[in-house]
């Protein structure tokens, strides 16, 4: 194989290694963001329940209903 082909193959291997590392890094970011979204969703649900309970205590005649799409 000529030196030019060897150099091109070596550069492709280097580029592939960098791309693999970038994909791994991006995957880690996506996983962490998913965990954070899950935590925030649970916190939002909890806070929504608390606000609904407070609204019912302050306005007992006012029943808080969730919209039909919930």
HTML snippet that shows the backbone in 3Dmol.js (N, CA, C, O; Angstrom):
<script src="https://3Dmol.org/build/3Dmol-min.js"></script>
<div id="view" style="width:600px;height:400px;position:relative"></div>
<script>
const pdb = `
ATOM      1  N   UNK A   1       0.843  -1.170   0.000  1.00  0.00           N
ATOM      2  CA  UNK A   1       0.000   0.000   0.000  1.00  0.00           C
ATOM      3  C   UNK A   1       0.895   1.241   0.000  1.00  0.00           C
ATOM      4  O   UNK A   1       1.951   1.259   0.632  1.00  0.00           O
ATOM      5  N   UNK A   2       0.464   2.258  -0.705  1.00  0.00           N
ATOM      6  CA  UNK A   2       1.291   3.457  -0.781  1.00  0.00           C
ATOM      7  C   UNK A   2       1.201   4.265   0.505  1.00  0.00           C
ATOM      8  O   UNK A   2       0.275   4.104   1.301  1.00  0.00           O
ATOM      9  N   UNK A   3       2.173   5.124   0.684  1.00  0.00           N
ATOM     10  CA  UNK A   3       2.195   5.964   1.881  1.00  0.00           C
ATOM     11  C   UNK A   3       0.956   6.848   1.961  1.00  0.00           C
ATOM     12  O   UNK A   3       0.448   7.121   3.049  1.00  0.00           O
ATOM     13  N   UNK A   4       0.472   7.293   0.799  1.00  0.00           N
ATOM     14  CA  UNK A   4      -0.708   8.154   0.772  1.00  0.00           C
ATOM     15  C   UNK A   4      -1.936   7.407   1.306  1.00  0.00           C
ATOM     16  O   UNK A   4      -2.719   7.958   2.080  1.00  0.00           O
ATOM     17  N   UNK A   5      -2.092   6.156   0.886  1.00  0.00           N
ATOM     18  CA  UNK A   5      -3.219   5.354   1.371  1.00  0.00           C
ATOM     19  C   UNK A   5      -3.097   5.083   2.866  1.00  0.00           C
ATOM     20  O   UNK A   5      -4.081   5.158   3.602  1.00  0.00           O
ATOM     21  N   UNK A   6      -1.894   4.771   3.302  1.00  0.00           N
ATOM     22  CA  UNK A   6      -1.672   4.515   4.729  1.00  0.00           C
ATOM     23  C   UNK A   6      -1.981   5.755   5.553  1.00  0.00           C
ATOM     24  O   UNK A   6      -2.592   5.658   6.617  1.00  0.00           O
ATOM     25  N   UNK A   7      -1.565   6.912   5.071  1.00  0.00           N
ATOM     26  CA  UNK A   7      -1.821   8.167   5.783  1.00  0.00           C
ATOM     27  C   UNK A   7      -3.318   8.451   5.830  1.00  0.00           C
ATOM     28  O   UNK A   7      -3.844   8.897   6.849  1.00  0.00           O
ATOM     29  N   UNK A   8      -4.004   8.185   4.706  1.00  0.00           N
ATOM     30  CA  UNK A   8      -5.448   8.407   4.676  1.00  0.00           C
ATOM     31  C   UNK A   8      -6.173   7.468   5.629  1.00  0.00           C
ATOM     32  O   UNK A   8      -7.089   7.891   6.335  1.00  0.00           O
ATOM     33  N   UNK A   9      -5.775   6.200   5.659  1.00  0.00           N
ATOM     34  CA  UNK A   9      -6.394   5.225   6.566  1.00  0.00           C
ATOM     35  C   UNK A   9      -6.128   5.622   8.015  1.00  0.00           C
ATOM     36  O   UNK A   9      -7.023   5.554   8.857  1.00  0.00           O
ATOM     37  N   UNK A  10      -4.904   6.033   8.300  1.00  0.00           N
ATOM     38  CA  UNK A  10      -4.567   6.462   9.658  1.00  0.00           C
ATOM     39  C   UNK A  10      -5.417   7.673  10.070  1.00  0.00           C
ATOM     40  O   UNK A  10      -5.908   7.735  11.198  1.00  0.00           O
ATOM     41  N   UNK A  11      -5.586   8.624   9.159  1.00  0.00           N
ATOM     42  CA  UNK A  11      -6.408   9.799   9.466  1.00  0.00           C
ATOM     43  C   UNK A  11      -7.871   9.398   9.685  1.00  0.00           C
ATOM     44  O   UNK A  11      -8.533   9.937  10.572  1.00  0.00           O
ATOM     45  N   UNK A  12      -8.375   8.461   8.887  1.00  0.00           N
ATOM     46  CA  UNK A  12      -9.743   7.972   9.078  1.00  0.00           C
ATOM     47  C   UNK A  12      -9.896   7.296  10.436  1.00  0.00           C
ATOM     48  O   UNK A  12     -10.913   7.476  11.105  1.00  0.00           O
ATOM     49  N   UNK A  13      -8.903   6.529  10.844  1.00  0.00           N
ATOM     50  CA  UNK A  13      -8.948   5.879  12.156  1.00  0.00           C
ATOM     51  C   UNK A  13      -8.946   6.916  13.283  1.00  0.00           C
ATOM     52  O   UNK A  13      -9.658   6.764  14.275  1.00  0.00           O
ATOM     53  N   UNK A  14      -8.156   7.950  13.123  1.00  0.00           N
ATOM     54  CA  UNK A  14      -8.117   9.029  14.114  1.00  0.00           C
ATOM     55  C   UNK A  14      -9.469   9.730  14.180  1.00  0.00           C
ATOM     56  O   UNK A  14     -10.006   9.971  15.261  1.00  0.00           O
ATOM     57  N   UNK A  15     -10.010  10.052  13.009  1.00  0.00           N
ATOM     58  CA  UNK A  15     -11.316  10.720  12.953  1.00  0.00           C
ATOM     59  C   UNK A  15     -12.412   9.844  13.569  1.00  0.00           C
ATOM     60  O   UNK A  15     -13.285  10.350  14.274  1.00  0.00           O
ATOM     61  N   UNK A  16     -12.368   8.547  13.308  1.00  0.00           N
ATOM     62  CA  UNK A  16     -13.353   7.616  13.860  1.00  0.00           C
ATOM     63  C   UNK A  16     -13.242   7.563  15.381  1.00  0.00           C
ATOM     64  O   UNK A  16     -14.258   7.525  16.074  1.00  0.00           O
ATOM     65  N   UNK A  17     -12.037   7.559  15.898  1.00  0.00           N
ATOM     66  CA  UNK A  17     -11.836   7.538  17.349  1.00  0.00           C
ATOM     67  C   UNK A  17     -12.402   8.805  17.979  1.00  0.00           C
ATOM     68  O   UNK A  17     -13.051   8.747  19.023  1.00  0.00           O
ATOM     69  N   UNK A  18     -12.156   9.954  17.343  1.00  0.00           N
ATOM     70  CA  UNK A  18     -12.704  11.220  17.850  1.00  0.00           C
ATOM     71  C   UNK A  18     -14.228  11.221  17.782  1.00  0.00           C
ATOM     72  O   UNK A  18     -14.892  11.677  18.713  1.00  0.00           O
ATOM     73  N   UNK A  19     -14.774  10.718  16.698  1.00  0.00           N
ATOM     74  CA  UNK A  19     -16.236  10.667  16.557  1.00  0.00           C
ATOM     75  C   UNK A  19     -16.837   9.746  17.616  1.00  0.00           C
ATOM     76  O   UNK A  19     -17.874  10.068  18.196  1.00  0.00           O
ATOM     77  N   UNK A  20     -16.204   8.615  17.871  1.00  0.00           N
ATOM     78  CA  UNK A  20     -16.685   7.696  18.901  1.00  0.00           C
ATOM     79  C   UNK A  20     -16.677   8.351  20.266  1.00  0.00           C
ATOM     80  O   UNK A  20     -17.619   8.182  21.040  1.00  0.00           O
ATOM     81  N   UNK A  21     -15.633   9.090  20.572  1.00  0.00           N
ATOM     82  CA  UNK A  21     -15.547   9.782  21.862  1.00  0.00           C
ATOM     83  C   UNK A  21     -16.632  10.858  21.962  1.00  0.00           C
ATOM     84  O   UNK A  21     -17.253  11.022  23.012  1.00  0.00           O
ATOM     85  N   UNK A  22     -16.853  11.582  20.878  1.00  0.00           N
ATOM     86  CA  UNK A  22     -17.890  12.621  20.864  1.00  0.00           C
ATOM     87  C   UNK A  22     -19.267  12.010  21.082  1.00  0.00           C
ATOM     88  O   UNK A  22     -20.079  12.554  21.830  1.00  0.00           O
ATOM     89  N   UNK A  23     -19.531  10.892  20.438  1.00  0.00           N
ATOM     90  CA  UNK A  23     -20.817  10.204  20.612  1.00  0.00           C
ATOM     91  C   UNK A  23     -20.988   9.760  22.062  1.00  0.00           C
ATOM     92  O   UNK A  23     -22.070   9.903  22.632  1.00  0.00           O
ATOM     93  N   UNK A  24     -19.932   9.226  22.657  1.00  0.00           N
ATOM     94  CA  UNK A  24     -19.990   8.793  24.059  1.00  0.00           C
ATOM     95  C   UNK A  24     -20.255   9.986  24.986  1.00  0.00           C
ATOM     96  O   UNK A  24     -21.069   9.896  25.905  1.00  0.00           O
ATOM     97  N   UNK A  25     -19.569  11.089  24.740  1.00  0.00           N
ATOM     98  CA  UNK A  25     -19.780  12.295  25.553  1.00  0.00           C
ATOM     99  C   UNK A  25     -21.211  12.805  25.416  1.00  0.00           C
ATOM    100  O   UNK A  25     -21.844  13.148  26.414  1.00  0.00           O
ATOM    101  N   UNK A  26     -21.719  12.857  24.200  1.00  0.00           N
ATOM    102  CA  UNK A  26     -23.085  13.331  23.967  1.00  0.00           C
ATOM    103  C   UNK A  26     -24.102  12.399  24.619  1.00  0.00           C
ATOM    104  O   UNK A  26     -25.100  12.862  25.172  1.00  0.00           O
ATOM    105  N   UNK A  27     -23.859  11.103  24.559  1.00  0.00           N
ATOM    106  CA  UNK A  27     -24.758  10.150  25.195  1.00  0.00           C
ATOM    107  C   UNK A  27     -24.810  10.375  26.702  1.00  0.00           C
ATOM    108  O   UNK A  27     -25.882  10.317  27.304  1.00  0.00           O
ATOM    109  N   UNK A  28     -23.657  10.631  27.311  1.00  0.00           N
ATOM    110  CA  UNK A  28     -23.621  10.908  28.747  1.00  0.00           C
ATOM    111  C   UNK A  28     -24.422  12.157  29.092  1.00  0.00           C
ATOM    112  O   UNK A  28     -25.115  12.195  30.109  1.00  0.00           O
ATOM    113  N   UNK A  29     -24.327  13.167  28.255  1.00  0.00           N
ATOM    114  CA  UNK A  29     -25.092  14.399  28.477  1.00  0.00           C
ATOM    115  C   UNK A  29     -26.588  14.103  28.381  1.00  0.00           C
ATOM    116  O   UNK A  29     -27.367  14.561  29.217  1.00  0.00           O
ATOM    117  N   UNK A  30     -26.984  13.349  27.378  1.00  0.00           N
ATOM    118  CA  UNK A  30     -28.404  13.024  27.189  1.00  0.00           C
ATOM    119  C   UNK A  30     -28.934  12.215  28.376  1.00  0.00           C
ATOM    120  O   UNK A  30     -30.048  12.460  28.841  1.00  0.00           O
ATOM    121  N   UNK A  31     -28.158  11.270  28.861  1.00  0.00           N
ATOM    122  CA  UNK A  31     -28.578  10.456  30.006  1.00  0.00           C
ATOM    123  C   UNK A  31     -28.757  11.344  31.237  1.00  0.00           C
ATOM    124  O   UNK A  31     -29.757  11.221  31.944  1.00  0.00           O
ATOM    125  N   UNK A  32     -27.811  12.226  31.499  1.00  0.00           N
ATOM    126  CA  UNK A  32     -27.907  13.113  32.659  1.00  0.00           C
ATOM    127  C   UNK A  32     -29.101  14.070  32.524  1.00  0.00           C
ATOM    128  O   UNK A  32     -29.799  14.334  33.503  1.00  0.00           O
ATOM    129  N   UNK A  33     -29.330  14.579  31.330  1.00  0.00           N
ATOM    130  CA  UNK A  33     -30.479  15.458  31.116  1.00  0.00           C
ATOM    131  C   UNK A  33     -31.781  14.699  31.332  1.00  0.00           C
ATOM    132  O   UNK A  33     -32.735  15.251  31.879  1.00  0.00           O
ATOM    133  N   UNK A  34     -31.831  13.455  30.914  1.00  0.00           N
ATOM    134  CA  UNK A  34     -33.023  12.636  31.142  1.00  0.00           C
ATOM    135  C   UNK A  34     -33.296  12.458  32.623  1.00  0.00           C
ATOM    136  O   UNK A  34     -34.439  12.549  33.071  1.00  0.00           O
ATOM    137  N   UNK A  35     -32.229  12.202  33.385  1.00  0.00           N
ATOM    138  CA  UNK A  35     -32.385  12.066  34.839  1.00  0.00           C
ATOM    139  C   UNK A  35     -32.876  13.370  35.453  1.00  0.00           C
ATOM    140  O   UNK A  35     -33.751  13.367  36.319  1.00  0.00           O
ATOM    141  N   UNK A  36     -32.310  14.481  35.001  1.00  0.00           N
ATOM    142  CA  UNK A  36     -32.716  15.785  35.525  1.00  0.00           C
ATOM    143  C   UNK A  36     -34.169  16.085  35.166  1.00  0.00           C
ATOM    144  O   UNK A  36     -34.914  16.599  36.000  1.00  0.00           O
ATOM    145  N   UNK A  37     -34.575  15.778  33.956  1.00  0.00           N
ATOM    146  CA  UNK A  37     -35.965  15.989  33.541  1.00  0.00           C
ATOM    147  C   UNK A  37     -36.905  15.152  34.398  1.00  0.00           C
ATOM    148  O   UNK A  37     -37.963  15.631  34.806  1.00  0.00           O
ATOM    149  N   UNK A  38     -36.527  13.907  34.675  1.00  0.00           N
ATOM    150  CA  UNK A  38     -37.354  13.048  35.534  1.00  0.00           C
ATOM    151  C   UNK A  38     -37.499  13.645  36.937  1.00  0.00           C
ATOM    152  O   UNK A  38     -38.598  13.680  37.491  1.00  0.00           O
ATOM    153  N   UNK A  39     -36.372  14.119  37.510  1.00  0.00           N
ATOM    154  CA  UNK A  39     -36.429  14.741  38.847  1.00  0.00           C
ATOM    155  C   UNK A  39     -37.312  15.974  38.839  1.00  0.00           C
ATOM    156  O   UNK A  39     -38.131  16.166  39.738  1.00  0.00           O
ATOM    157  N   UNK A  40     -37.146  16.809  37.826  1.00  0.00           N
ATOM    158  CA  UNK A  40     -37.935  18.036  37.745  1.00  0.00           C
ATOM    159  C   UNK A  40     -39.418  17.742  37.528  1.00  0.00           C
ATOM    160  O   UNK A  40     -40.276  18.446  38.061  1.00  0.00           O
ATOM    161  N   UNK A  41     -39.718  16.718  36.757  1.00  0.00           N
ATOM    162  CA  UNK A  41     -41.107  16.333  36.530  1.00  0.00           C
ATOM    163  C   UNK A  41     -41.748  15.864  37.831  1.00  0.00           C
ATOM    164  O   UNK A  41     -42.879  16.241  38.139  1.00  0.00           O
ATOM    165  N   UNK A  42     -41.029  15.043  38.596  1.00  0.00           N
ATOM    166  CA  UNK A  42     -41.560  14.595  39.890  1.00  0.00           C
ATOM    167  C   UNK A  42     -41.765  15.777  40.835  1.00  0.00           C
ATOM    168  O   UNK A  42     -42.773  15.847  41.538  1.00  0.00           O
ATOM    169  N   UNK A  43     -40.814  16.701  40.850  1.00  0.00           N
ATOM    170  CA  UNK A  43     -40.930  17.878  41.702  1.00  0.00           C
ATOM    171  C   UNK A  43     -42.112  18.747  41.273  1.00  0.00           C
ATOM    172  O   UNK A  43     -42.859  19.240  42.118  1.00  0.00           O
ATOM    173  N   UNK A  44     -42.281  18.933  39.983  1.00  0.00           N
ATOM    174  CA  UNK A  44     -43.409  19.719  39.481  1.00  0.00           C
ATOM    175  C   UNK A  44     -44.736  19.075  39.842  1.00  0.00           C
ATOM    176  O   UNK A  44     -45.673  19.764  40.246  1.00  0.00           O
ATOM    177  N   UNK A  45     -44.825  17.756  39.700  1.00  0.00           N
ATOM    178  CA  UNK A  45     -46.053  17.049  40.073  1.00  0.00           C
ATOM    179  C   UNK A  45     -46.361  17.241  41.554  1.00  0.00           C
ATOM    180  O   UNK A  45     -47.505  17.487  41.935  1.00  0.00           O
ATOM    181  N   UNK A  46     -45.322  17.125  42.387  1.00  0.00           N
ATOM    182  CA  UNK A  46     -45.501  17.293  43.825  1.00  0.00           C
ATOM    183  C   UNK A  46     -45.963  18.714  44.152  1.00  0.00           C
ATOM    184  O   UNK A  46     -46.877  18.911  44.953  1.00  0.00           O
ATOM    185  N   UNK A  47     -45.329  19.689  43.530  1.00  0.00           N
ATOM    186  CA  UNK A  47     -45.690  21.085  43.787  1.00  0.00           C
ATOM    187  C   UNK A  47     -47.097  21.398  43.271  1.00  0.00           C
ATOM    188  O   UNK A  47     -47.831  22.164  43.896  1.00  0.00           O
ATOM    189  N   UNK A  48     -47.469  20.815  42.149  1.00  0.00           N
ATOM    190  CA  UNK A  48     -48.818  21.007  41.612  1.00  0.00           C
ATOM    191  C   UNK A  48     -49.851  20.460  42.581  1.00  0.00           C
ATOM    192  O   UNK A  48     -50.877  21.092  42.832  1.00  0.00           O
ATOM    193  N   UNK A  49     -49.574  19.282  43.124  1.00  0.00           N
ATOM    194  CA  UNK A  49     -50.484  18.705  44.126  1.00  0.00           C
ATOM    195  C   UNK A  49     -50.599  19.612  45.349  1.00  0.00           C
ATOM    196  O   UNK A  49     -51.694  19.810  45.875  1.00  0.00           O
ATOM    197  N   UNK A  50     -49.478  20.158  45.798  1.00  0.00           N
ATOM    198  CA  UNK A  50     -49.495  21.042  46.956  1.00  0.00           C
ATOM    199  C   UNK A  50     -50.302  22.305  46.685  1.00  0.00           C
ATOM    200  O   UNK A  50     -51.065  22.751  47.541  1.00  0.00           O
ATOM    201  N   UNK A  51     -50.138  22.876  45.511  1.00  0.00           N
ATOM    202  CA  UNK A  51     -50.891  24.089  45.158  1.00  0.00           C
ATOM    203  C   UNK A  51     -52.379  23.775  45.088  1.00  0.00           C
ATOM    204  O   UNK A  51     -53.197  24.575  45.543  1.00  0.00           O
ATOM    205  N   UNK A  52     -52.743  22.632  44.530  1.00  0.00           N
ATOM    206  CA  UNK A  52     -54.154  22.248  44.451  1.00  0.00           C
ATOM    207  C   UNK A  52     -54.735  22.054  45.853  1.00  0.00           C
ATOM    208  O   UNK A  52     -55.868  22.459  46.115  1.00  0.00           O
ATOM    209  N   UNK A  53     -53.969  21.439  46.750  1.00  0.00           N
ATOM    210  CA  UNK A  53     -54.427  21.256  48.127  1.00  0.00           C
ATOM    211  C   UNK A  53     -54.624  22.604  48.813  1.00  0.00           C
ATOM    212  O   UNK A  53     -55.621  22.813  49.505  1.00  0.00           O
ATOM    213  N   UNK A  54     -53.678  23.511  48.623  1.00  0.00           N
ATOM    214  CA  UNK A  54     -53.803  24.838  49.219  1.00  0.00           C
ATOM    215  C   UNK A  54     -55.009  25.583  48.655  1.00  0.00           C
ATOM    216  O   UNK A  54     -55.731  26.246  49.399  1.00  0.00           O
ATOM    217  N   UNK A  55     -55.231  25.479  47.356  1.00  0.00           N
ATOM    218  CA  UNK A  55     -56.379  26.151  46.734  1.00  0.00           C
ATOM    219  C   UNK A  55     -57.676  25.608  47.302  1.00  0.00           C
ATOM    220  O   UNK A  55     -58.617  26.368  47.533  1.00  0.00           O
ATOM    221  N   UNK A  56     -57.740  24.302  47.530  1.00  0.00           N
ATOM    222  CA  UNK A  56     -58.951  23.705  48.096  1.00  0.00           C
ATOM    223  C   UNK A  56     -59.150  24.141  49.549  1.00  0.00           C
ATOM    224  O   UNK A  56     -60.288  24.284  49.995  1.00  0.00           O
ATOM    225  N   UNK A  57     -58.060  24.355  50.292  1.00  0.00           N
ATOM    226  CA  UNK A  57     -58.166  24.812  51.677  1.00  0.00           C
ATOM    227  C   UNK A  57     -58.613  26.274  51.741  1.00  0.00           C
ATOM    228  O   UNK A  57     -59.422  26.648  52.590  1.00  0.00           O
ATOM    229  N   UNK A  58     -58.090  27.076  50.855  1.00  0.00           N
ATOM    230  CA  UNK A  58     -58.426  28.507  50.848  1.00  0.00           C
ATOM    231  C   UNK A  58     -59.819  28.724  50.277  1.00  0.00           C
ATOM    232  O   UNK A  58     -60.579  29.553  50.779  1.00  0.00           O
ATOM    233  N   UNK A  59     -60.149  27.990  49.242  1.00  0.00           N
ATOM    234  CA  UNK A  59     -61.451  28.105  48.589  1.00  0.00           C
ATOM    235  C   UNK A  59     -62.134  26.742  48.612  1.00  0.00           C
ATOM    236  O   UNK A  59     -62.158  26.052  47.593  1.00  0.00           O
ATOM    237  N   UNK A  60     -62.692  26.339  49.760  1.00  0.00           N
ATOM    238  CA  UNK A  60     -63.251  24.986  49.867  1.00  0.00           C
ATOM    239  C   UNK A  60     -64.381  24.706  48.876  1.00  0.00           C
ATOM    240  O   UNK A  60     -64.558  23.560  48.464  1.00  0.00           O
ATOM    241  N   UNK A  61     -65.125  25.696  48.495  1.00  0.00           N
ATOM    242  CA  UNK A  61     -66.224  25.475  47.555  1.00  0.00           C
ATOM    243  C   UNK A  61     -65.705  25.338  46.118  1.00  0.00           C
ATOM    244  O   UNK A  61     -66.409  24.858  45.230  1.00  0.00           O
ATOM    245  N   UNK A  62     -64.482  25.763  45.918  1.00  0.00           N
ATOM    246  CA  UNK A  62     -63.890  25.734  44.578  1.00  0.00           C
ATOM    247  C   UNK A  62     -63.122  24.432  44.395  1.00  0.00           C
ATOM    248  O   UNK A  62     -62.081  24.224  45.018  1.00  0.00           O
ATOM    249  N   UNK A  63     -63.633  23.571  43.551  1.00  0.00           N
ATOM    250  CA  UNK A  63     -62.978  22.297  43.283  1.00  0.00           C
ATOM    251  C   UNK A  63     -62.057  22.469  42.076  1.00  0.00           C
ATOM    252  O   UNK A  63     -62.502  22.888  41.007  1.00  0.00           O
ATOM    253  N   UNK A  64     -60.785  22.149  42.247  1.00  0.00           N
ATOM    254  CA  UNK A  64     -59.823  22.274  41.163  1.00  0.00           C
ATOM    255  C   UNK A  64     -59.886  21.001  40.330  1.00  0.00           C
ATOM    256  O   UNK A  64     -59.607  19.905  40.815  1.00  0.00           O
ATOM    257  N   UNK A  65     -60.251  21.170  39.089  1.00  0.00           N
ATOM    258  CA  UNK A  65     -60.319  20.018  38.184  1.00  0.00           C
ATOM    259  C   UNK A  65     -59.224  20.116  37.153  1.00  0.00           C
ATOM    260  O   UNK A  65     -58.916  21.196  36.648  1.00  0.00           O
ATOM    261  N   UNK A  66     -58.643  18.984  36.850  1.00  0.00           N
ATOM    262  CA  UNK A  66     -57.632  18.959  35.803  1.00  0.00           C
ATOM    263  C   UNK A  66     -58.350  18.984  34.456  1.00  0.00           C
ATOM    264  O   UNK A  66     -59.447  18.440  34.325  1.00  0.00           O
ATOM    265  N   UNK A  67     -57.742  19.603  33.473  1.00  0.00           N
ATOM    266  CA  UNK A  67     -58.338  19.612  32.131  1.00  0.00           C
ATOM    267  C   UNK A  67     -58.488  18.178  31.608  1.00  0.00           C
ATOM    268  O   UNK A  67     -57.799  17.273  32.079  1.00  0.00           O
ATOM    269  N   UNK A  68     -59.372  17.971  30.651  1.00  0.00           N
ATOM    270  CA  UNK A  68     -59.655  16.622  30.142  1.00  0.00           C
ATOM    271  C   UNK A  68     -58.422  15.901  29.583  1.00  0.00           C
ATOM    272  O   UNK A  68     -58.401  14.671  29.554  1.00  0.00           O
ATOM    273  N   UNK A  69     -57.412  16.625  29.146  1.00  0.00           N
ATOM    274  CA  UNK A  69     -56.267  15.962  28.542  1.00  0.00           C
ATOM    275  C   UNK A  69     -55.297  15.383  29.563  1.00  0.00           C
ATOM    276  O   UNK A  69     -54.270  14.834  29.165  1.00  0.00           O
ATOM    277  N   UNK A  70     -55.575  15.481  30.866  1.00  0.00           N
ATOM    278  CA  UNK A  70     -54.699  14.895  31.890  1.00  0.00           C
ATOM    279  C   UNK A  70     -55.129  13.504  32.221  1.00  0.00           C
ATOM    280  O   UNK A  70     -54.512  12.851  33.062  1.00  0.00           O
TER     281      UNK A  70
END
`;
const viewer = $3Dmol.createViewer("view");
viewer.addModel(pdb, "pdb");
viewer.setStyle({}, {cartoon: {color: "spectrum"}});
viewer.zoomTo();
viewer.render();
</script>
